[in-house]
Amino acid sequence: MLSRPSSIVLILANLVPLAGVLYFDWSVFDILLLYWAESVIIGIVNVLRMATCRSDQILAGLPLKLANGQVPAELLQHLPGFNLAAFKFFVIPFFVLHYGGFCYGHLMAVIGLFSGSGLSGRISPMLAQVWQPEFWFAVIAMAVSHLFSFASNFIGRNEYRNIGLLQLMNRPYGRIVAMHIAIVFGAGLVMWLGTPLPILMILIVAKIALDLRLHESERVKLAAHD
């Protein structure tokens, strides 16, 4: 499992929050805000994936009888001049708007449930207190992990040939929802017990294990068959 360089980079990036808890007294809110920032990074990297996926796989994932992801000839007869590559310029902005709204709602939920002052206080000063240099370092580490996987796996291992544009558009949501349900449940347990340090460490380790499993599962599903 750890033979993939991207898996090792993923683990190292996810250990940074553990250092934040041990050495910088990060709270539950700090950790959840970091994982929210990672969701934004995942969306940005997904845009890169959508932009580079193979054009003849663009419509794979639609409820159509596709052969190797290509559009049936009878469908093309009703779409004269249809340019599959140009379809990206419609789908990608739609994903950015939809996913952006999803991330905004996610941020409001994190602030409302775990900031301590809810949504009644001013959000900008609240976030400014968290976004200190060490927090930026953690965000950059997360970004490096996802960009490294994009370069080494999606491009380097030709995964871009084995998934369609519409499949990519839907892919981040399931992963993020499943992961953050578990994370929010664990964070609620931390606040309820009132002994955050040990359980925060368990929460971070559990997140690493789940993240690694999802990462490896995705690699298997997108393995090149050429």
Secondary structure, DSSP 4 states (H G I P E B T S, - for coil): -TTSHHHHHHHHHHHHHHHHHHHS---HHHHHHHHHHHHHHHHHHHHHHHHHS-GGGTTTTSSS--BTTBPPHHHHHTSTT--HHHHHHHHHHHHHHHHHHHHHHHHHHHHHHHSSSTTTS-HHHHHHHH--HHHHHHHHHHHHHHHHHIIIIIITT-GGGSS-HHHHHHHHHHHHHHHHHHHHHHHHHHHHHT-HHHHHHHHHHHHHHHHHHHHHHHHHHT----
